[in-house]
């Protein structure tokens, strides 16, 4: 669960998607 959140923060492309 926490890994998914950290990955989103590292990936700026996943934020807007």
N, CA, C and O atoms as a GROMACS GRO file, in nm:
protein
   68
    1UNK      N    1   0.084  -0.121   0.000
    1UNK     CA    2   0.000   0.000   0.000
    1UNK      C    3   0.088   0.126   0.000
    1UNK      O    4   0.067   0.219  -0.078
    2UNK      N    5   0.185   0.125   0.089
    2UNK     CA    6   0.273   0.244   0.099
    2UNK      C    7   0.364   0.251  -0.024
    2UNK      O    8   0.405   0.359  -0.066
    3UNK      N    9   0.395   0.136  -0.080
    3UNK     CA   10   0.484   0.133  -0.197
    3UNK      C   11   0.415   0.202  -0.316
    3UNK      O   12   0.478   0.275  -0.392
    4UNK      N   13   0.287   0.178  -0.330
    4UNK     CA   14   0.211   0.238  -0.442
    4UNK      C   15   0.212   0.390  -0.429
    4UNK      O   16   0.221   0.463  -0.528
    5UNK      N   17   0.201   0.437  -0.307
    5UNK     CA   18   0.195   0.583  -0.284
    5UNK      C   19   0.332   0.644  -0.315
    5UNK      O   20   0.341   0.753  -0.373
    6UNK      N   21   0.436   0.574  -0.277
    6UNK     CA   22   0.572   0.629  -0.300
    6UNK      C   23   0.602   0.628  -0.450
    6UNK      O   24   0.672   0.716  -0.500
    7UNK      N   25   0.549   0.531  -0.518
    7UNK     CA   26   0.578   0.518  -0.663
    7UNK      C   27   0.509   0.636  -0.736
    7UNK      O   28   0.566   0.695  -0.827
    8UNK      N   29   0.390   0.667  -0.694
    8UNK     CA   30   0.317   0.778  -0.758
    8UNK      C   31   0.393   0.909  -0.738
    8UNK      O   32   0.400   0.993  -0.828
    9UNK      N   33   0.449   0.924  -0.621
    9UNK     CA   34   0.521   1.049  -0.590
    9UNK      C   35   0.647   1.056  -0.677
    9UNK      O   36   0.687   1.163  -0.721
   10UNK      N   37   0.708   0.942  -0.700
   10UNK     CA   38   0.831   0.940  -0.780
   10UNK      C   39   0.799   0.958  -0.929
   10UNK      O   40   0.881   1.008  -1.006
   11UNK      N   41   0.679   0.916  -0.967
   11UNK     CA   42   0.640   0.928  -1.108
   11UNK      C   43   0.542   1.044  -1.128
   11UNK      O   44   0.425   1.034  -1.090
   12UNK      N   45   0.588   1.153  -1.186
   12UNK     CA   46   0.505   1.270  -1.211
   12UNK      C   47   0.400   1.244  -1.320
   12UNK      O   48   0.305   1.320  -1.335
   13UNK      N   49   0.419   1.138  -1.394
   13UNK     CA   50   0.326   1.106  -1.504
   13UNK      C   51   0.202   1.036  -1.449
   13UNK      O   52   0.094   1.043  -1.508
   14UNK      N   53   0.219   0.969  -1.335
   14UNK     CA   54   0.106   0.895  -1.276
   14UNK      C   55   0.012   0.990  -1.202
   14UNK      O   56  -0.106   0.960  -1.184
   15UNK      N   57   0.064   1.102  -1.161
   15UNK     CA   58  -0.018   1.200  -1.086
   15UNK      C   59  -0.131   1.257  -1.171
   15UNK      O   60  -0.247   1.253  -1.129
   16UNK      N   61  -0.100   1.309  -1.288
   16UNK     CA   62  -0.202   1.369  -1.375
   16UNK      C   63  -0.292   1.263  -1.436
   16UNK      O   64  -0.408   1.291  -1.468
   17UNK      N   65  -0.241   1.144  -1.452
   17UNK     CA   66  -0.320   1.036  -1.516
   17UNK      C   67  -0.437   0.998  -1.426
   17UNK      O   68  -0.515   0.910  -1.461
   0.00000   0.00000   0.00000
